[in-house]
Amino acid sequence: MTDEDRLQQMIEELRRMRERCEPKSNQNPRYLRYSNAVSALRWLIDDLIKEGAVQPATPDEASAG
């Protein structure tokens, strides 16, 4: 699993958690923080891609799949 994959999993989990917030509005501080965290992780993924720093799967991870 690459760093990008790990970050994407985090994004998906944060989005699920954000969906449980009420009200679903940027006026809700927790909802807004989840949204900001998702945005920050997306920026990290983009940075990793641009830098070519996305780590390939380790041999152990590759053989496990």
PyMOL Python script that loads the backbone (N, CA, C, O; Angstrom):
from pymol import cmd

cmd.read_pdbstr("""\
ATOM      1  N   MET A   1       0.856  -1.175   0.000  1.00  0.00           N
ATOM      2  CA  MET A   1       0.000   0.000   0.000  1.00  0.00           C
ATOM      3  C   MET A   1       0.901   1.237   0.000  1.00  0.00           C
ATOM      4  O   MET A   1       1.858   1.320   0.770  1.00  0.00           O
ATOM      5  N   THR A   2       0.591   2.169  -0.849  1.00  0.00           N
ATOM      6  CA  THR A   2       1.401   3.388  -0.940  1.00  0.00           C
ATOM      7  C   THR A   2       0.953   4.401   0.108  1.00  0.00           C
ATOM      8  O   THR A   2      -0.114   4.268   0.708  1.00  0.00           O
ATOM      9  N   ASP A   3       1.780   5.402   0.311  1.00  0.00           N
ATOM     10  CA  ASP A   3       1.406   6.500   1.209  1.00  0.00           C
ATOM     11  C   ASP A   3       0.124   7.158   0.718  1.00  0.00           C
ATOM     12  O   ASP A   3      -0.739   7.532   1.514  1.00  0.00           O
ATOM     13  N   GLU A   4       0.007   7.296  -0.600  1.00  0.00           N
ATOM     14  CA  GLU A   4      -1.203   7.893  -1.180  1.00  0.00           C
ATOM     15  C   GLU A   4      -2.435   7.070  -0.814  1.00  0.00           C
ATOM     16  O   GLU A   4      -3.472   7.631  -0.459  1.00  0.00           O
ATOM     17  N   ASP A   5      -2.329   5.749  -0.899  1.00  0.00           N
ATOM     18  CA  ASP A   5      -3.440   4.870  -0.539  1.00  0.00           C
ATOM     19  C   ASP A   5      -3.817   5.037   0.928  1.00  0.00           C
ATOM     20  O   ASP A   5      -4.999   5.102   1.267  1.00  0.00           O
ATOM     21  N   ARG A   6      -2.816   5.107   1.792  1.00  0.00           N
ATOM     22  CA  ARG A   6      -3.078   5.266   3.228  1.00  0.00           C
ATOM     23  C   ARG A   6      -3.804   6.580   3.502  1.00  0.00           C
ATOM     24  O   ARG A   6      -4.769   6.620   4.265  1.00  0.00           O
ATOM     25  N   LEU A   7      -3.330   7.647   2.874  1.00  0.00           N
ATOM     26  CA  LEU A   7      -3.971   8.948   3.056  1.00  0.00           C
ATOM     27  C   LEU A   7      -5.401   8.924   2.529  1.00  0.00           C
ATOM     28  O   LEU A   7      -6.301   9.508   3.133  1.00  0.00           O
ATOM     29  N   GLN A   8      -5.608   8.248   1.400  1.00  0.00           N
ATOM     30  CA  GLN A   8      -6.956   8.161   0.831  1.00  0.00           C
ATOM     31  C   GLN A   8      -7.887   7.422   1.776  1.00  0.00           C
ATOM     32  O   GLN A   8      -9.052   7.799   1.909  1.00  0.00           O
ATOM     33  N   GLN A   9      -7.400   6.380   2.434  1.00  0.00           N
ATOM     34  CA  GLN A   9      -8.220   5.677   3.416  1.00  0.00           C
ATOM     35  C   GLN A   9      -8.589   6.598   4.575  1.00  0.00           C
ATOM     36  O   GLN A   9      -9.714   6.561   5.073  1.00  0.00           O
ATOM     37  N   MET A  10      -7.640   7.419   4.997  1.00  0.00           N
ATOM     38  CA  MET A  10      -7.916   8.381   6.072  1.00  0.00           C
ATOM     39  C   MET A  10      -9.002   9.358   5.641  1.00  0.00           C
ATOM     40  O   MET A  10      -9.904   9.681   6.414  1.00  0.00           O
ATOM     41  N   ILE A  11      -8.905   9.825   4.400  1.00  0.00           N
ATOM     42  CA  ILE A  11      -9.904  10.758   3.873  1.00  0.00           C
ATOM     43  C   ILE A  11     -11.291  10.116   3.911  1.00  0.00           C
ATOM     44  O   ILE A  11     -12.259  10.744   4.341  1.00  0.00           O
ATOM     45  N   GLU A  12     -11.383   8.869   3.461  1.00  0.00           N
ATOM     46  CA  GLU A  12     -12.676   8.198   3.430  1.00  0.00           C
ATOM     47  C   GLU A  12     -13.255   8.035   4.837  1.00  0.00           C
ATOM     48  O   GLU A  12     -14.458   8.202   5.040  1.00  0.00           O
ATOM     49  N   GLU A  13     -12.400   7.710   5.802  1.00  0.00           N
ATOM     50  CA  GLU A  13     -12.872   7.566   7.184  1.00  0.00           C
ATOM     51  C   GLU A  13     -13.316   8.915   7.754  1.00  0.00           C
ATOM     52  O   GLU A  13     -14.351   9.000   8.415  1.00  0.00           O
ATOM     53  N   LEU A  14     -12.541   9.958   7.500  1.00  0.00           N
ATOM     54  CA  LEU A  14     -12.921  11.296   7.979  1.00  0.00           C
ATOM     55  C   LEU A  14     -14.241  11.748   7.364  1.00  0.00           C
ATOM     56  O   LEU A  14     -15.060  12.372   8.039  1.00  0.00           O
ATOM     57  N   ARG A  15     -14.447  11.440   6.100  1.00  0.00           N
ATOM     58  CA  ARG A  15     -15.713  11.808   5.455  1.00  0.00           C
ATOM     59  C   ARG A  15     -16.884  11.079   6.087  1.00  0.00           C
ATOM     60  O   ARG A  15     -17.951  11.666   6.270  1.00  0.00           O
ATOM     61  N   ARG A  16     -16.699   9.798   6.426  1.00  0.00           N
ATOM     62  CA  ARG A  16     -17.769   9.050   7.109  1.00  0.00           C
ATOM     63  C   ARG A  16     -18.064   9.683   8.465  1.00  0.00           C
ATOM     64  O   ARG A  16     -19.224   9.840   8.845  1.00  0.00           O
ATOM     65  N   MET A  17     -17.016  10.042   9.186  1.00  0.00           N
ATOM     66  CA  MET A  17     -17.204  10.666  10.497  1.00  0.00           C
ATOM     67  C   MET A  17     -17.892  12.017  10.358  1.00  0.00           C
ATOM     68  O   MET A  17     -18.763  12.365  11.155  1.00  0.00           O
ATOM     69  N   ARG A  18     -17.495  12.777   9.339  1.00  0.00           N
ATOM     70  CA  ARG A  18     -18.098  14.091   9.111  1.00  0.00           C
ATOM     71  C   ARG A  18     -19.583  13.971   8.814  1.00  0.00           C
ATOM     72  O   ARG A  18     -20.372  14.819   9.232  1.00  0.00           O
ATOM     73  N   GLU A  19     -19.969  12.925   8.095  1.00  0.00           N
ATOM     74  CA  GLU A  19     -21.379  12.733   7.741  1.00  0.00           C
ATOM     75  C   GLU A  19     -22.258  12.481   8.957  1.00  0.00           C
ATOM     76  O   GLU A  19     -23.474  12.662   8.890  1.00  0.00           O
ATOM     77  N   ARG A  20     -21.658  12.069  10.062  1.00  0.00           N
ATOM     78  CA  ARG A  20     -22.435  11.843  11.284  1.00  0.00           C
ATOM     79  C   ARG A  20     -22.644  13.131  12.078  1.00  0.00           C
ATOM     80  O   ARG A  20     -23.396  13.150  13.052  1.00  0.00           O
ATOM     81  N   CYS A  21     -21.981  14.199  11.661  1.00  0.00           N
ATOM     82  CA  CYS A  21     -22.123  15.484  12.363  1.00  0.00           C
ATOM     83  C   CYS A  21     -23.455  16.136  12.015  1.00  0.00           C
ATOM     84  O   CYS A  21     -23.926  16.067  10.880  1.00  0.00           O
ATOM     85  N   GLU A  22     -24.038  16.759  13.002  1.00  0.00           N
ATOM     86  CA  GLU A  22     -25.249  17.569  12.797  1.00  0.00           C
ATOM     87  C   GLU A  22     -25.037  18.900  13.485  1.00  0.00           C
ATOM     88  O   GLU A  22     -24.567  18.907  14.623  1.00  0.00           O
ATOM     89  N   PRO A  23     -25.342  19.990  12.889  1.00  0.00           N
ATOM     90  CA  PRO A  23     -25.798  20.111  11.502  1.00  0.00           C
ATOM     91  C   PRO A  23     -24.628  19.969  10.532  1.00  0.00           C
ATOM     92  O   PRO A  23     -23.474  20.233  10.870  1.00  0.00           O
ATOM     93  N   LYS A  24     -24.967  19.542   9.317  1.00  0.00           N
ATOM     94  CA  LYS A  24     -23.963  19.416   8.257  1.00  0.00           C
ATOM     95  C   LYS A  24     -23.754  20.797   7.647  1.00  0.00           C
ATOM     96  O   LYS A  24     -24.323  21.139   6.611  1.00  0.00           O
ATOM     97  N   SER A  25     -22.932  21.562   8.316  1.00  0.00           N
ATOM     98  CA  SER A  25     -22.716  22.958   7.933  1.00  0.00           C
ATOM     99  C   SER A  25     -21.357  23.407   8.426  1.00  0.00           C
ATOM    100  O   SER A  25     -20.877  22.950   9.463  1.00  0.00           O
ATOM    101  N   ASN A  26     -20.742  24.300   7.681  1.00  0.00           N
ATOM    102  CA  ASN A  26     -19.465  24.859   8.125  1.00  0.00           C
ATOM    103  C   ASN A  26     -19.637  25.753   9.353  1.00  0.00           C
ATOM    104  O   ASN A  26     -18.649  26.226   9.916  1.00  0.00           O
ATOM    105  N   GLN A  27     -20.865  25.984   9.766  1.00  0.00           N
ATOM    106  CA  GLN A  27     -21.124  26.702  11.010  1.00  0.00           C
ATOM    107  C   GLN A  27     -20.908  25.790  12.215  1.00  0.00           C
ATOM    108  O   GLN A  27     -20.753  26.267  13.339  1.00  0.00           O
ATOM    109  N   ASN A  28     -20.897  24.489  11.981  1.00  0.00           N
ATOM    110  CA  ASN A  28     -20.631  23.497  13.021  1.00  0.00           C
ATOM    111  C   ASN A  28     -19.105  23.312  13.083  1.00  0.00           C
ATOM    112  O   ASN A  28     -18.509  22.820  12.125  1.00  0.00           O
ATOM    113  N   PRO A  29     -18.475  23.697  14.189  1.00  0.00           N
ATOM    114  CA  PRO A  29     -17.009  23.637  14.261  1.00  0.00           C
ATOM    115  C   PRO A  29     -16.426  22.248  13.974  1.00  0.00           C
ATOM    116  O   PRO A  29     -15.405  22.138  13.296  1.00  0.00           O
ATOM    117  N   ARG A  30     -17.058  21.201  14.477  1.00  0.00           N
ATOM    118  CA  ARG A  30     -16.518  19.852  14.237  1.00  0.00           C
ATOM    119  C   ARG A  30     -16.633  19.475  12.766  1.00  0.00           C
ATOM    120  O   ARG A  30     -15.694  18.916  12.199  1.00  0.00           O
ATOM    121  N   TYR A  31     -17.766  19.770  12.141  1.00  0.00           N
ATOM    122  CA  TYR A  31     -17.949  19.486  10.715  1.00  0.00           C
ATOM    123  C   TYR A  31     -16.887  20.230   9.899  1.00  0.00           C
ATOM    124  O   TYR A  31     -16.297  19.669   8.975  1.00  0.00           O
ATOM    125  N   LEU A  32     -16.654  21.481  10.247  1.00  0.00           N
ATOM    126  CA  LEU A  32     -15.659  22.286   9.548  1.00  0.00           C
ATOM    127  C   LEU A  32     -14.257  21.705   9.726  1.00  0.00           C
ATOM    128  O   LEU A  32     -13.478  21.676   8.773  1.00  0.00           O
ATOM    129  N   ARG A  33     -13.931  21.247  10.918  1.00  0.00           N
ATOM    130  CA  ARG A  33     -12.606  20.654  11.160  1.00  0.00           C
ATOM    131  C   ARG A  33     -12.417  19.382  10.355  1.00  0.00           C
ATOM    132  O   ARG A  33     -11.340  19.156   9.802  1.00  0.00           O
ATOM    133  N   TYR A  34     -13.449  18.545  10.278  1.00  0.00           N
ATOM    134  CA  TYR A  34     -13.362  17.359   9.426  1.00  0.00           C
ATOM    135  C   TYR A  34     -13.117  17.767   7.970  1.00  0.00           C
ATOM    136  O   TYR A  34     -12.282  17.176   7.285  1.00  0.00           O
ATOM    137  N   SER A  35     -13.847  18.776   7.508  1.00  0.00           N
ATOM    138  CA  SER A  35     -13.673  19.240   6.132  1.00  0.00           C
ATOM    139  C   SER A  35     -12.263  19.753   5.894  1.00  0.00           C
ATOM    140  O   SER A  35     -11.658  19.468   4.860  1.00  0.00           O
ATOM    141  N   ASN A  36     -11.744  20.508   6.849  1.00  0.00           N
ATOM    142  CA  ASN A  36     -10.386  21.029   6.719  1.00  0.00           C
ATOM    143  C   ASN A  36      -9.358  19.905   6.726  1.00  0.00           C
ATOM    144  O   ASN A  36      -8.374  19.963   5.990  1.00  0.00           O
ATOM    145  N   ALA A  37      -9.574  18.892   7.542  1.00  0.00           N
ATOM    146  CA  ALA A  37      -8.651  17.759   7.594  1.00  0.00           C
ATOM    147  C   ALA A  37      -8.640  17.012   6.261  1.00  0.00           C
ATOM    148  O   ALA A  37      -7.582  16.616   5.772  1.00  0.00           O
ATOM    149  N   VAL A  38      -9.822  16.822   5.679  1.00  0.00           N
ATOM    150  CA  VAL A  38      -9.907  16.161   4.378  1.00  0.00           C
ATOM    151  C   VAL A  38      -9.151  16.979   3.332  1.00  0.00           C
ATOM    152  O   VAL A  38      -8.400  16.425   2.530  1.00  0.00           O
ATOM    153  N   SER A  39      -9.348  18.283   3.342  1.00  0.00           N
ATOM    154  CA  SER A  39      -8.649  19.142   2.377  1.00  0.00           C
ATOM    155  C   SER A  39      -7.138  19.054   2.556  1.00  0.00           C
ATOM    156  O   SER A  39      -6.396  18.978   1.577  1.00  0.00           O
ATOM    157  N   ALA A  40      -6.685  19.063   3.800  1.00  0.00           N
ATOM    158  CA  ALA A  40      -5.246  18.996   4.063  1.00  0.00           C
ATOM    159  C   ALA A  40      -4.658  17.673   3.565  1.00  0.00           C
ATOM    160  O   ALA A  40      -3.566  17.653   2.997  1.00  0.00           O
ATOM    161  N   LEU A  41      -5.370  16.587   3.773  1.00  0.00           N
ATOM    162  CA  LEU A  41      -4.880  15.294   3.297  1.00  0.00           C
ATOM    163  C   LEU A  41      -4.857  15.240   1.773  1.00  0.00           C
ATOM    164  O   LEU A  41      -3.944  14.657   1.188  1.00  0.00           O
ATOM    165  N   ARG A  42      -5.850  15.840   1.128  1.00  0.00           N
ATOM    166  CA  ARG A  42      -5.846  15.894  -0.353  1.00  0.00           C
ATOM    167  C   ARG A  42      -4.627  16.664  -0.843  1.00  0.00           C
ATOM    168  O   ARG A  42      -3.984  16.266  -1.815  1.00  0.00           O
ATOM    169  N   TRP A  43      -4.305  17.788  -0.158  1.00  0.00           N
ATOM    170  CA  TRP A  43      -3.128  18.561  -0.547  1.00  0.00           C
ATOM    171  C   TRP A  43      -1.862  17.739  -0.373  1.00  0.00           C
ATOM    172  O   TRP A  43      -0.953  17.808  -1.201  1.00  0.00           O
ATOM    173  N   LEU A  44      -1.800  16.957   0.707  1.00  0.00           N
ATOM    174  CA  LEU A  44      -0.635  16.093   0.927  1.00  0.00           C
ATOM    175  C   LEU A  44      -0.495  15.078  -0.200  1.00  0.00           C
ATOM    176  O   LEU A  44       0.604  14.864  -0.711  1.00  0.00           O
ATOM    177  N   ILE A  45      -1.587  14.460  -0.584  1.00  0.00           N
ATOM    178  CA  ILE A  45      -1.540  13.500  -1.690  1.00  0.00           C
ATOM    179  C   ILE A  45      -1.042  14.178  -2.953  1.00  0.00           C
ATOM    180  O   ILE A  45      -0.176  13.644  -3.646  1.00  0.00           O
ATOM    181  N   ASP A  46      -1.582  15.353  -3.257  1.00  0.00           N
ATOM    182  CA  ASP A  46      -1.146  16.087  -4.451  1.00  0.00           C
ATOM    183  C   ASP A  46       0.342  16.416  -4.388  1.00  0.00           C
ATOM    184  O   ASP A  46       1.050  16.294  -5.387  1.00  0.00           O
ATOM    185  N   ASP A  47       0.817  16.836  -3.213  1.00  0.00           N
ATOM    186  CA  ASP A  47       2.241  17.145  -3.043  1.00  0.00           C
ATOM    187  C   ASP A  47       3.101  15.909  -3.275  1.00  0.00           C
ATOM    188  O   ASP A  47       4.122  15.974  -3.959  1.00  0.00           O
ATOM    189  N   LEU A  48       2.684  14.787  -2.706  1.00  0.00           N
ATOM    190  CA  LEU A  48       3.450  13.551  -2.878  1.00  0.00           C
ATOM    191  C   LEU A  48       3.525  13.149  -4.348  1.00  0.00           C
ATOM    192  O   LEU A  48       4.571  12.722  -4.836  1.00  0.00           O
ATOM    193  N   ILE A  49       2.413  13.290  -5.034  1.00  0.00           N
ATOM    194  CA  ILE A  49       2.391  12.941  -6.457  1.00  0.00           C
ATOM    195  C   ILE A  49       3.325  13.861  -7.237  1.00  0.00           C
ATOM    196  O   ILE A  49       4.113  13.393  -8.058  1.00  0.00           O
ATOM    197  N   LYS A  50       3.241  15.169  -6.983  1.00  0.00           N
ATOM    198  CA  LYS A  50       4.084  16.132  -7.681  1.00  0.00           C
ATOM    199  C   LYS A  50       5.566  15.889  -7.420  1.00  0.00           C
ATOM    200  O   LYS A  50       6.399  16.040  -8.313  1.00  0.00           O
ATOM    201  N   GLU A  51       5.883  15.511  -6.186  1.00  0.00           N
ATOM    202  CA  GLU A  51       7.276  15.277  -5.816  1.00  0.00           C
ATOM    203  C   GLU A  51       7.767  13.897  -6.220  1.00  0.00           C
ATOM    204  O   GLU A  51       8.961  13.606  -6.141  1.00  0.00           O
ATOM    205  N   GLY A  52       6.841  13.047  -6.653  1.00  0.00           N
ATOM    206  CA  GLY A  52       7.223  11.689  -6.990  1.00  0.00           C
ATOM    207  C   GLY A  52       7.651  10.900  -5.772  1.00  0.00           C
ATOM    208  O   GLY A  52       8.421   9.944  -5.871  1.00  0.00           O
ATOM    209  N   ALA A  53       7.138  11.313  -4.611  1.00  0.00           N
ATOM    210  CA  ALA A  53       7.572  10.715  -3.355  1.00  0.00           C
ATOM    211  C   ALA A  53       6.622   9.639  -2.858  1.00  0.00           C
ATOM    212  O   ALA A  53       6.776   9.157  -1.736  1.00  0.00           O
ATOM    213  N   VAL A  54       5.648   9.254  -3.665  1.00  0.00           N
ATOM    214  CA  VAL A  54       4.739   8.211  -3.220  1.00  0.00           C
ATOM    215  C   VAL A  54       5.535   6.918  -3.144  1.00  0.00           C
ATOM    216  O   VAL A  54       6.126   6.478  -4.130  1.00  0.00           O
ATOM    217  N   GLN A  55       5.542   6.323  -1.973  1.00  0.00           N
ATOM    218  CA  GLN A  55       6.350   5.128  -1.727  1.00  0.00           C
ATOM    219  C   GLN A  55       5.686   3.895  -2.348  1.00  0.00           C
ATOM    220  O   GLN A  55       4.487   3.676  -2.179  1.00  0.00           O
ATOM    221  N   PRO A  56       6.474   3.101  -3.062  1.00  0.00           N
ATOM    222  CA  PRO A  56       5.918   1.847  -3.567  1.00  0.00           C
ATOM    223  C   PRO A  56       5.660   0.887  -2.419  1.00  0.00           C
ATOM    224  O   PRO A  56       6.201   1.063  -1.327  1.00  0.00           O
ATOM    225  N   ALA A  57       4.862  -0.100  -2.650  1.00  0.00           N
ATOM    226  CA  ALA A  57       4.594  -1.094  -1.618  1.00  0.00           C
ATOM    227  C   ALA A  57       5.879  -1.794  -1.243  1.00  0.00           C
ATOM    228  O   ALA A  57       6.734  -2.049  -2.091  1.00  0.00           O
ATOM    229  N   THR A  58       6.009  -2.102   0.032  1.00  0.00           N
ATOM    230  CA  THR A  58       7.177  -2.848   0.493  1.00  0.00           C
ATOM    231  C   THR A  58       7.050  -4.277  -0.013  1.00  0.00           C
ATOM    232  O   THR A  58       5.942  -4.705  -0.338  1.00  0.00           O
ATOM    233  N   PRO A  59       8.142  -5.031  -0.093  1.00  0.00           N
ATOM    234  CA  PRO A  59       8.034  -6.429  -0.557  1.00  0.00           C
ATOM    235  C   PRO A  59       7.042  -7.241   0.275  1.00  0.00           C
ATOM    236  O   PRO A  59       6.327  -8.075  -0.280  1.00  0.00           O
ATOM    237  N   ASP A  60       6.980  -7.020   1.584  1.00  0.00           N
ATOM    238  CA  ASP A  60       6.048  -7.759   2.431  1.00  0.00           C
ATOM    239  C   ASP A  60       4.605  -7.448   2.046  1.00  0.00           C
ATOM    240  O   ASP A  60       3.772  -8.351   1.975  1.00  0.00           O
ATOM    241  N   GLU A  61       4.305  -6.157   1.794  1.00  0.00           N
ATOM    242  CA  GLU A  61       2.947  -5.774   1.420  1.00  0.00           C
ATOM    243  C   GLU A  61       2.588  -6.305   0.045  1.00  0.00           C
ATOM    244  O   GLU A  61       1.453  -6.721  -0.186  1.00  0.00           O
ATOM    245  N   ALA A  62       3.547  -6.293  -0.870  1.00  0.00           N
ATOM    246  CA  ALA A  62       3.292  -6.766  -2.232  1.00  0.00           C
ATOM    247  C   ALA A  62       2.995  -8.265  -2.241  1.00  0.00           C
ATOM    248  O   ALA A  62       2.116  -8.714  -2.977  1.00  0.00           O
ATOM    249  N   SER A  63       3.711  -9.037  -1.439  1.00  0.00           N
ATOM    250  CA  SER A  63       3.516 -10.482  -1.421  1.00  0.00           C
ATOM    251  C   SER A  63       2.246 -10.862  -0.679  1.00  0.00           C
ATOM    252  O   SER A  63       1.689 -11.934  -0.915  1.00  0.00           O
ATOM    253  N   ALA A  64       1.773  -9.985   0.230  1.00  0.00           N
ATOM    254  CA  ALA A  64       0.569 -10.286   0.995  1.00  0.00           C
ATOM    255  C   ALA A  64      -0.682 -10.188   0.138  1.00  0.00           C
ATOM    256  O   ALA A  64      -1.701 -10.797   0.465  1.00  0.00           O
ATOM    257  N   GLY A  65      -0.625  -9.424  -0.964  1.00  0.00           N
ATOM    258  CA  GLY A  65      -1.808  -9.216  -1.786  1.00  0.00           C
ATOM    259  C   GLY A  65      -2.001 -10.291  -2.709  1.00  0.00           C
ATOM    260  O   GLY A  65      -2.958 -10.275  -3.483  1.00  0.00           O
TER     261      GLY A  65
END
""", "prot")
cmd.dss("prot")
cmd.show_as("cartoon", "prot")
cmd.util.cbc("prot")
cmd.orient("prot")
